[in-house]
Amino acid sequence: MFNDFKVLDEDRPVYIQVKEYLKRMMIKGTLQGNQKLPSTRELGLLLGVSRNTIIAAYAGLEEEGFVYTLQGKGSYVAAVSFSSAASVPSWQTDWSSRINGYARQAVELDRMKRGIRADKKTISFTSIAPDEQLFELDLVRRAFLDRMAIEGNVLLNYGYAKGYRPLIELLMRYMEHKGVDMQGKDMLITSGFTEGLDIVMSALGRKNGGTVLCENPSHHTAIKNFKLNGFEITGIPMEHDGINLEELKQALSERSYDCAYFIPSYHNPTGIVTSPEKRIALMKLMAEYQVPVIEDGFNEELRYSGSHALPLIATAGQGNGVIYIGSFSKVLFPGLRVGWVLADKELISYLESIKRARNIHTSTLDQSVLFQYLHNGHLEKYLKKARSEYKRKYEWTKQCCEKYVPFARLSGDGGLHLFLEFEAGFDTHRLLESCSSQGVIFTPGDMFFTDGGGLNTMRIGFSRVSEEDIGTGLRIIGETAFKQLRG
């Protein structure tokens, strides 16, 4: 007995590891109730640790009710009742027979679970997350310490479903500076964009049978969300400057829709920025047909050239038909799961109640750190550095695509990715298989299409790839694609 103890984690207090070791022995029945434990000196010698470590471990066990002490006699195992596995009938549940349709569809739509697992040497163009090398850890640490010094005891307690008030006020001003008329509007803080969209879709009625309009292709996470919430999707093809308005008019004239979802800036996956003229025309159509709009503020901050384009919600003026969902996940720190929904006050009141019912509130600590970081004025400096770095990578990736894959149509006006479209009949899944064996992977484009198309397309995410690897990876993709095209 006691000969199998090992210190498993050098960074964890040893007395806690000893306490947990003895507790496991008690639960398994190796140490019985009312059994006398070795003296602290003796057990210290047996386990190869100090006597003070054993004293602290025994004290911890006594505090938790596993050990009792008799004055002058030593420490004993408490007569705690531990149910033996042998005393409970063994039974197995067939969980697959108890899983509902929602869970089954979630698995079916979960591309990440079935994706290619890349090792560290693989050149991966699959991510459009920010480059963590740009994160200013000292400034984030300072923001955390500043906020904890001011109200740490409050931040570690429960917060409010609607969100952390200082952050809401700051983001409301931030959206106002984007040209949004804030009259009659309110905000809900969410755990990132995805939760925001899910809450909105779960709140919307299905007057028209549960139908949503969107660009085709579109954000894969949004497509998943629509399907999981029971919405039928109608995708409208894209042009070089945004959604095809003629096809949109045709779709609107044929049936009614419960809502529309658009990504006007640095569209995912095509990277297209909808022109100012088309934004106005689009919103006029939505107003004419009375279709509520969900606007995804994806990557708006990563503009490398050209003038600022107003968000759709800004073009709507005092109208209340646009729901704007934003986050800094693709710009700042996706590990801080903070997003926001800006919409009509009445709608936000409903969304707040759904949020409270689901998970009470978004982490107040995350919200407060983001608030303090923004309040300290670091976003503007960070964006200047990030734009410079990503612009250089964007231009280099674009050059490499034009050089090595000239036979594919290229789109993307900024952001963290580019989109390639090959001739009809080309199979990018087959291309991925061939490239993967050469140490290069990317995202086939069909996952972004609403109608089963896009097998001849691919997305190239460059944000976390070195310039050298961008060149090498695209050369391999280009050479492999050329061979596949020839036969």
Secondary structure, 3 states (H helix, E strand, C coil): CCCCCCCCCCCCCHHHHHHHHHHHHHHHCCCCCCCECCCHHHHHHHHCCCHHHHHHHHHHHHHCCCEEEECCCEEEECCCCCCCHHHCCCCCCCHHHHCCHHHHHHHHHCHHHHCCCCCCCCEECCCCCCCHHHCCHHHHHHHHHHHHHHHHHHHCCCCCCCCCHHHHHHHHHHHHCCCCCCCCEEEEEECHHHHHHHHHHHHCCCCCCCEEEEEECCCHHHHHHHHHCCCEEEEEEEECCEECHHHHHHHHHHCCCCEEEECCCCCCCCCCCCCHHHHHHHHHHHHHCCCCEEEECCCCCCCCCCCCCCCHHHHCCCCCCEEEEEECCCCCCCCCCCEEEEEEHHHHHHHHHHHHHHHCCCCHHHHHHHHHHHHCCHHHHHHHHHHHHHHHHHHHHHHHHHHHCCCCEEECCCCCEEEEECCCCCCHHHHHHHHHCCCEECEEHHHHCCCCCCCCEEEEECCCCCHHHHHHHHHHHHHHHHHHHHC
